[in-house]
């Protein structure tokens, strides 16, 4: 069988996909014996659209940059994969909905029923036991539903003033969610909070004027990793930090010219993967030449893993496989400018 024969040819194939993808994957030693589903107009329209000739590529990769695989291609935006604790599925958002897809690929994604809650964004996490999806919705609130689907229950609280929740982490015992809130009057602030996963009182962990984002627990529950501009001398220059789970003992882990976002601890506690934008990037926009990097939990051993065209939606939430050997992400190449082995 010729390498290109194992792929399904979509209508938009000339725009985002050609047989260079299969050749490059074979050259990197990837296992591509499973067909790659290529979807066109499969999802509901979302708030963000792709550019002409652009696609979403769901990929997995080893922590050392080896065995990079593209397992799903779509001509619509898909974002933020979570890897289920049993290792079987990747869960991502598209068109305000959640979908699950086999981690080894080969079939089309399956819609997860979330009832009346259908403005879901790229901030969603899975309970450690794999039974519950916790999610952020476009109304600014947090919800939870069984991983098999069903009408979600509201977790977050109503506030007298402006307060919008954006979920990022869950404690290893499954009892507490970590999130950032956009709060207050203009100019609004972005700070870190926790809330019981069952619902309850919000607990503030930061109270500063500079933006924070991406708070995520270490697997032992002792630390929360996050990105922040708290040490920045110019707007947008976010770096990676960690603090104790009660908000004390803040430590800066990265300090370079790039703009670093979304630290994700591995389940075994050995690695942090994070997204690195070019210098002078503001926020976490889409459509940038980015690098996924790794470091040890104390910030040592920083190194590049892979580089490609992406950003917003690439790795907003934890996407580690349960064995800590691989993780998932989304690339957004235009006219096949960025495929595994090419940047």
Secondary structure, 3 states (H helix, E strand, C coil): CCHHHHCCCCCCHHHHCCHHHHHHHHHCCCCCCCCCEEECCCCCCCCCCCCCCECEEEEEEECCCCCCEEEEEECCCCEEEEECCCCCEEEEEECCEEEEEECCCCCCCEEECCCCCCCEEEEEEECCCCCEEEEEECCCCEEEEECCCCCCEECCCCCCCCEEEEEEEECCCCCEEEEEEEECCCCCEEEEEEEECCCCCCEECCCCCCCEEEEEECCCCCEEEEEECCCCCCCCCCEEEEEECCCCCCEECCCCCCEEEEEEECCCCCCEEEEEECCCCCCCCCCEEEEEEEECCCCCCCEEEEEEEECCCCCCCCCECCCCCEEEEEECCECCCCCCCCC
